[in-house]
């Protein structure tokens, strides 16, 4: 199985199984997430444990013919957590109904807490005593499916984040404030580049900022434990537990203190942090002005006080705190309500002072629906106390509101490539041309890799499959299955025209597939001599354009062939007996599955070409420039003339409307149908909730 193939379906299946705990326990919906996350923590920890265990054992020193025992330090160096045998997930799954699973899980948690001082009293334990033994067994088995036992990498890390997302979507805890969308956290970390030093998150939630900072260091082939020191503040004790679990499962540690950041500063890091990263609560209006007005973390003063003696809006309290925590070379990246960038009155005065320091570096506008519990748009702010002199009187404005991927009808995010493209703008602004050219080259190589992948054998449930040849073979098998029934139909039957269209389309498709394979081979040969200067890469992107177009055409031909086959099947149904009909149905299903596999690779060919083209069209000289509707470097004089606004859309203009050449009308209809099904399911769920609430009230 491919690394992340069908991962969405797996995630949903695991979530559905975990959600049964709510129906089979005394926990309310806002209580059962912690025991569920405890089991996900154990499974994620076991996945990371297995991923590095063999390599660690292979390099253990020997003395007197005996190999040294494994230690937790061995695993910390590999960003993993050490597990005693009783805490390993296979042991828990192997328990029978006669065993006390709750006790075994508690023992597993206690063994981990015994090895890791920072987790003492953090992991869920007593919560499992409320759960039925059989339900726990079912959940343990569900969280250990065969397809996930065979994968490598951080697949369970994604599942861990998916569960946090789902609980946030359910508003299971503090309206979901414990979770910041991964795509935003990743973008912040990668723009900020926390290569080493002290990282502070004064509103740390479940610790996502720390995890993404560590991943940045890991991509540099360095150990985050050696390079980064994490400090966090969080007001909710349960969320602190989630954060410590999240850190531990990645082999990380951090000093996370329970505190209300508005009034407390237990770490005393003002002026000492190398990096500040945060997603604070937006638009808070209950901060006691008297308690904070003399706080040294407010170098620009209070942003405004209402008649009740409360700070009118807490956004600039947070922004001031973030700025004040930075040392003389520190950098900050944080999420903020879009209202803050153009807020007036006392907030505008604070913003003016901040801009006049010259330390506001980058603003990124994000469209609505990126958050799971609120649909408001936001902006990412980046401060840099050591901003290069040539940029001190300017701010980089990026309007990314037209850059997004639709995950569900309610949720958007960035694809990995969209995030990389935004980063490429920042690289060019910083003069890091090599990073930009490497990205364009990677996209070109992916075009070729995906093209070759259309013909390369891959394992699927133990079967070797070549996507395009397999689809062609499945069409032949389907045609053969229909043959006996097509032969007995009258010559003037309506099927004759459809059959002619099918055979003609099939011949054309086979010929185009052969030509496509030849072009892929020729382009791969040409790439061996490819130079990676900007001019040469632009030529490569142009050279690969016909290949991308051919891939799109083959997708359309694949869909047409399958539709024609389905129309032929309809004409056969009246002539087929039940047994033969089942054979045709099986052949049809096999053809559809093969078509989907082939189309997936073909679409990727064009997708990666479009990423390369997106960059080279906007930055043809591989140097930074203003791009209408996307990015502009704005000087302080213009910002002053616009009421000191930091709203990117106010400066970059409107992007020219682009025709979507890949728009698929039928796919759009399928999405609308899927949304309708989601709405219907949601309506049923709400009706059941209302009915249950009435029953609990005795009405």
N, C-alpha and C positions, 0 to 999 in steps of 0.2 A: 504494500500500500504506500502511496506517495506520502510525504511527511505530513502535510496538512490537508490531504484530500478528505472531503466529507467532514471536516472538523466542525462545521456549523451544526450538522445533523447530530454529531456525537455530543456536542455541548448541550444541545436542546434535550437530548435523551437523558443525559446525566442530570440536567436541571429538573426535568419532570420527575425523575426518581427521587431526587433530594426533596422536592416539594411535597412528597408524600409524608414527610416527617410532620408537617404541619397538621395533616389530617389524622395522623396516628400518634399524637402526643398532646400533652396539656399546654404546649407552648402557643402563645399568640404569634401572629405573623411577624411581629417586631422582636421576637425573642428567639425563634428557632434558627436564625441565620448563624449564630455563633457556633452551636454544635455542628452545623453543616460545614461551616468554614474550617472548623477543627479537623474534620475528616478530609476535606480537600487539602488542608495544610499537610496532613500526614501522607496523603497520596503524592502530592507535589514534592514533598521532601524525599520520599522514596524514589521518585523518578530521577531527581537530581543526584541522589545517593548512588543509584545504579549507573548513571551516566559517567561517573568519574571513578567508581570503585576499582574497576579492572586496571585502569591506568595507574592509580595510586599503588595498588598491590604490586604491579610490575616494577615499580621503582623503590619499593621499600628496602632499606638497608638490611643486610644480614650480618650476624655475628655468631661465630661458633656453629655455623650451619643452621642457625635458627633465624627466621625472619621476624623483624620487629612487628608488634601488634599495631593495628590501625588506631589512630587517635583522631580526636575532633580537629586538631590543628591541620592534619593532612587534608581534611575536607574543607576547612575554612579557606585554605590556599586555593581551592578549586571552586570557590563560591557555592559550596554545598554544605549540607548539615549532616553530621555523623548520627547514625541510628543504631542503637543496640538491637539485637535480634528480636526482642519483644516489641519494638517499635516499628519494625519493618512491615510494610503493608501486606505482603504475602502471608505473614504469620497471622494477621488479623483476619484475612479472607479465609484462611484454612480452618478457622474455628467452626465447630458444629453447633447445632441448636442446643445441645446439652451443656455447652460452655457458656459462661457469663461474659458476653461480649462487652457489655458496658464496663465491667471490671477490667477486662483486658485492654480496652481503649484508655481507661484511666491510668493503668499501669504503664502503657506506652507513653502517654503524656508526661507522667512523673519521671520516667527514665530520661526523657529529653530535657526536662527542667533540671534534673540532677546534673546533666552534662553542661548545661548552658545557664549560667547565673542570670543573664539578662531576661530569661524566660520564666523565672520563678514566679509562680502565681499568675501567669499570663494565659497559659493554654486552657481551653475548656476541659473540665473533668466531671464535676458533679452533675453537669447538665445532661450527661448521657444516662444517668440513672432513671430519668423520666421516660426513657424510650423503650419500646417493646423490643425484646431480644430478636425476634424474627424480622422486624422492620430494620433493625441495625444490620443484620446479616444480609438482607436484600440490598441495602444501600452500599455496604462494603463491596459486595460482588459487582454491583452496577458501576462503582467508581474504579473498577479494575478490569475493564473489557479487554479482550484479546488484542484488538487493534491498537490499543494504547500501551500494551505491554511490549509491543515490538518497535515503537517509534523511538527516535533519538531526539536530542535537543530539548528545547524548553516548551514542549507542547502543553504540559500540565501547567506551566506558567501562564499560558494563554487561557487555559480553562479556569485557573484561579482568578484571573482578571475578569473573565466572563461571569463568574459567580458573583464577584463584587459588583459588577455592572447590573446583574439581575436584581440583586438585593437593593441596589440604589434605585432601580426602576420601580421596585415595589414600595419604595419609601420605607424600607424595613428599619431604617435607623437614621434619626435626625434629618428627615427629608432627603436622604441620600447624600448628605454633605460629606460623607467619609470617602467619596470616590470621585476623582477627577478623570475624565476620559483619557484613555491611554494615548491617543493620537496627539492630544494637546500637551500632555506631560512629556512625551517623547520629543515633540518639536521644541519645547522650552529647553530641555536638556541639551539637545543637539545644537541649538543656536548659542546657548550659554557656554557649552564646552567645558564642563567641570573636570578638568584634567587632573586636579589634585588640590588638597587643602580642606578647609572647613566648609561644610554645607549645612545651612540652616533653613528649616522650613517652620515658620512660626504658626502655621495652621495645617499641620502635617497629615491629618486624616489617616488614611490607611498606609501612608508611607510611599506612595507611588513615585514621588519626586526622587526619593533616595534610590529606589530600584532602577529608575531610568538613568540616574547619574552613574550608578555602578555599571550599567550596560554600556554607557559611553566609554568608560575606562576599559572595560573588557574588550571592546572592539579595537582598542589600541594595543591589545595583547599585554595588558598590565593587570595586576591584581588590585581591585578596588579597595580591599581591606587594607592594603599598604598605602594607597594613594588618598583615600577620602576618610574624613571623620564626620559623622552625621549627628546633628542636634535637631530635636523637634519639640514643638509645643502643641498641645492638644487639650481641649477642655473636657472631653468625654472619656471616662475611664475605659469603657468598652471599646471605643475606637482606638485607644492606645494599645489595647491588646491585639487588635487586628494589625496595627502598624508593626508591632514587635514580631508578630507571627510572619508578616510579609517580609520583613528584613531577615529573620532567621532562616526562612526557607530558601533564601538566596545566599545564605552563608554570610550575611552581613550583621553588624551590630550598630546600635545607635543609642544615644542618650535622649530619650523622649520623656519629657516632664509633663505632668498634669498642671495646667495653668490656663488662666484667661489672659490671653496675650495683651489685651487692651491695658490691663492693670499690672501685669506681672512679667518679670524678665529673669527667671531663675538661672539661665545660662550666662547672663551678663556678657553677651557677645556684641554689644553696641560698639561699632567701629573695629570689629575684629574678624568678621566673617569674610571668607573668600568668595562664597557664593550664597545667594539667598534665592530660594525657589518656593512658590506658594500659589495656592488657589484659595484665597480667603472668602468668607461670606460677603456677599454683595449688599450694598445699600443699607447697612445696619444703622438704626437710628436710636439706639438705647444706651449709647456709651455715656457714662457720667463725666461731664466736662470738668467738674472740679477735681476728679481723681486723676485726670490725665493732663491737665493744662500745664503743669510744670515738668512733665515727663521729658527727660533729655532726648528721648527718641523722636521728639517733634521739633526738629530744627527750623521748620517753617511756620510754626505756630499752629493753633487750632483752625480747622477749616470752616468753623461756623457753629454757633450754639443756638438752640431754639428756646422758646419761653419756658420749657420744662427743665432747663439746665442740662439738656442732653446735646451731644454733638449731632448736628442736623443730618449728617450722612458720614458713615465711618470709612468710606472708601479712601479718603486722603489721610486718615489716621494710619491705615494699613500701608499706603504708599510711602508715607513719611517714615514709618518704622522700618520698612524694607531698605530704604535708602540709608537710614542711620546705622543699620547693622553692618554695612559694608566697610571694609578697610580701604586703604588708599588705592588699591588696585582691584577692589572687589567688583563683582558683576551680579546683577539680579535679573531674574526673569519670573514673571507672575501673571496670573489671569486676573482680569478686572472687568467690572461691568462697563459696557460701552457708554453708559451715561457719564462716567468719570472723565473721559478724554475731552469733553466739551462743556463740563459743568460750569455754571457761572458763580457770581458773588464771591464769597470767601474761598470757595474751592478753587476758583480761577486764580485768585491771588497766590494760593499755595502752589498751584501748577506753574504759574509764571516764575516763581522763585526756583522751583525745581528745574525748569527748562534753562534758566539763566546760569545754573551751575555748569551747564554743558555736558551733563552726565546722562541725559536721556538719549539713548542710542537708536533703538528700533521700536516701531509700533506695528503690530500685525492685527488687522481686523478679521474677525472670525464670524461667519454667518450664524444664524439661529439654529437650534436643534442639534448642537454638538453635545449638550448635556442631557443626562438621562432623566432629570427631575425638573428641569426648567428649560423653556424653549427660547430664552432671550439670547440675543447676540452678545458677543464679548470681544475684548481685545487683549492681546498679549503685549505686555510692556517689558522692555529690556533696558536696564540701566548699566552704565559702565563707568566706574570712577577713573579708569585709565584709558578713556577713549582716545584714539589717535588725534593728534593736534589738527590734522587736515579736516577732521570731521567734527570738531568740537562745537562749531556753530551750526550744525545741521542735524536733522533727524531722518532716518530711513523710514519711509512710510510704505508699508505693503498692505494692499487691500486683497485679502485672500477669500473674500466672501463668495467669489465665483469658483473657488477651488474646493471641491468636496466630493465625497462618495456617499451614495445613499445606502445605508445599512438596512433600515426598516422604514416604514412610512413616517415614523416619528424621530428617527435617529440618523444623523450624518456623522462622518468622520473623514479623515484623510487616508487615502491608500498609502502604502509605503513609498510609492513613486511620487505621489503628490507632495508628501512631506519632503522627499529628497529634492524636488524641484523648487520648493520654497527655500530650502537650505542653499540651493545653488545660487539663488539671488543674493543671499547673505555672503556666500563665499566670494562672489564677484565684487560685492561692495567692499569686502575686506582685502581684495587683491589676491585671493587664493585661486588663481586661474587653474592651477593643476587639479584641484578638487573638482572643478566644473568640467574640465576635459575628461577626467577619469569617469565621471558620471555619464557623459555622452557616450564614451566608448563602451561602458558597461551596458547601456541600453542597446547599442548596436550588436554587441555580442549576444545579448538575450534574444534579439530578433532571430539571429542565426540558430541559437540553441533551441528556441521554440519551433523553428522551422524544421530542424533535424529531429526534434522530439515527435513530430507528426509521423515519423517513420521508424523511430527507435523503439525497440522492445522495452516494455516496462512491466513490472510485476503487479498483478491485481488479483488478490486472494489466491495466490499461488499459480495463477495463469499468466503466461507471457503474452502481452498484447501490443501490437503496433497500431496506433490510433487510426491513421488513414487506411492502410491496407486491411485492417480489421473491419472497418466500416464497409469497404468495397466487398470484402468476403461475406459480410452479413447481408448485404443487398443481394448478392448472388444466391445465398441460402434462402432468403425470403422469396426471391423470384422462383427458385426451384420448388419451394413448398407450395406456391400458388399454381405452378405449371399444370398439374392434372385438372384443376377446375377451370383454368383459363381455356384449356384445350376443348372442353365439352360445351363451352358457351357458344351460342350462334355467332356467326361472323358479323351480323349486323347489330350485335349487342353494343350498348354504349361503351363497354369496356375497351373496345378496339382502339378508339382514339386515345384513351388514357394509356393503354399499353404502348402504343406507338410513341407517345410523349415520354413515357418512362424510359423506354429503350434508347431513344435518342438522347435524353438527358444523361442516362447512364454512360453511354459511349463518350459524350463530351466531357463528363466528369472524370472518367478514367484517363482520358488524354490530358486534361488539364492538371490532374494530380501528377502524372509523369513529368510534365513540363515544370511544375512547381518544384518537384524533387531535383530536377536538373539545375534549376536556378539557385536553389538552396546550396547545392554542391558547388556551383560556380562561385557563388558569393563567399562561401567558406574558404575556397581556395584563394580568392582575391584578398580576403581578410588577413591571410597569413603574411601578406606584404604590407598590411595597413600601417601607416604612420599616424601618430596621435596628436599632430599639430591641429590647430583649430581649422585651418583650411582643408586639410586632408579628412578630418572627421566630418566636416560639412559635406564634402563630396561623397563620403560613405553614406551619410544619411540620405542624400539624394539618390545614390545608387541603390539603396535598399527600398526606396519608395515603391517600385513595381512589385517587389516581393510582398510588401505589406498589402498592396491592392489585390494581388492574386490570392492572398490568404482570405481577405474579405469576400472575394468572389466565390471562393470555394465554400465558405460558410453558407452563402446564399444557395449555391448549388446543392449542398448537402441537405439543407432544409427542403428545397424543392423536391429532391429525389424521395425523401421520406414522405412528403405529403402525397406525391403521386403514388407511392407504394400503398399508402393508407387508402387512397381512393380505389385502387385495384382490389384491395382486400374486401372493401365494401361490396364490390360486384361479385366477389367469389362466395360471400357468406351464404347466399341462397343455394349454391350448388355444393357446399361442403357439408360432410357429415360431422358429427360432434368430435370424433377423434381427430380427423384431419383438421378441423377448425382449431383444435387446441395446438396442433403443430404449427399452423400459420400464426396463431397468436404468440407462441413462444418465439418464432422467428421474427415476428414484428417487434417484440420487446427487446430481443437481442440487437436488432438493427438500430432501435432507438438509443439503447445504451451505448452502442459503438459510435453512433452519430454524435452523441453528447461528448464522448471522449475526444473525438477528432475535432469537433468544433471548439472545444476548450483550448486546444493547442493552437488552432488556426487563429482564434481571436487574440491570443497572446502575441502572435507574430505582429499583428497590426498595432496592438496596444503598446508594445515597447517601442515600436518605430514612432508612434505618435508622441511618446514621452521625449524621445531624442529630438524630434521635429519641433515640439513645443519650446524647447530650450534654444535650439539654433535659430528659430525664427525670431525670437524675442531678443536674443543676445548674439547677433551674427558675428561680432568681432571677439567674442569670448571676453568681453570687458563689460563692466557695469554701465548701464544707461537707463534713463527713465523710460518706462513703458506705459503708455496710456491705459488707464484702468487697472493697472497692476502695481506699479512701484514708482516711487519718486523720492529723490533726495532733496529735502526741503530745508532751506536756510532759516535762521532764527528770525530774520527780518520779516519773512513771509508768515511765519508762525505768529509773530506779534501782531501783524496786520489782520490776522484771523482770530483775534481774541484769545491768543495763546492756546488755540485748539490743537489737540493731538489726534484728531480723528482722521485716519488715513484717507477715507473716501472724500474728504473735503479738499484734498490736494492732488490725488492721482488721476482724477477725471473718471470718465465712464469708458469701460472697455467696449470696443467695437463688437457688434453682435456677430457671432460665428455660427455658420450653418453646421448642424450636426450631421455629418455624412454617414454616421453609423446608426442613426435613429432607426429603430426597428418598431414598426407600428404594432405588429403582433406581440412583440415582447412587452410593449407598453400596455397593451390590453391585458396580457397575463398579469402584469404588475397591479393593474387596477383591480382585476379579479381577486388577486391575492390580498390586496388591501381590504376589499369588501369582506373576504373571509375572516381577516383579522378583526375587522369591526364587528362582525357577527359573533365571533368567539368572545370578544371583549364584552359584548352586550349580554351574552349568556353568563359569563363570569360575574358581571356586575349584578345581574338579576339574582344569581345564586347567593352572592354576598348579602344583598338586601334581604333576601328571604331568611338567610341564616341569622342576620342581625335581629329581624323581627321575632324569630323563634326564641332567641336568647332573651329578648325583652318580654317574652310571653304574650306577644300580640297576635 
